[in-house]
């Protein structure tokens, strides 16, 4: 006798109930797998977009720093000549 069958007593001990209980567990496992896959994809996209946003921020900060460096370099060269 299966463990599931030994735990079921009373009016719910028929074959129909047993089949329904097994089916419900199987469908629940499928739903859990699908939801897990969806959440994994959502997490991957979220992490990837966060990394991409960080790289864009570093790029903008680097470009601003480069512009400031060039301006300071040009001003210092001009002050030396004059």
C-alpha positions, 0 to 999 in steps of 0.5 A: 500500500502506498504511503498516501493511501495509508494516510487517507481514512474514512469517506475519502479513501476511495480510488477517485480521491486518491487519483485526485490527490495524486493529480493535484500534487502533480499539477502543483509541482508543474505550477511551481516549476513554471513560477520558478522559471518565470521568477528566475528569468525576472531575476536575471533580467533585473540583475542584468539591467542593474549591471547595465545601469551601473556601467552607463553611470560609470561611463557618464562619470568617466566622460565628465571627468575626461571633459574636466581634465581636458578643460583644466589642461587647456586652461593651464597651457594657456596660463603658461603661455601668457 
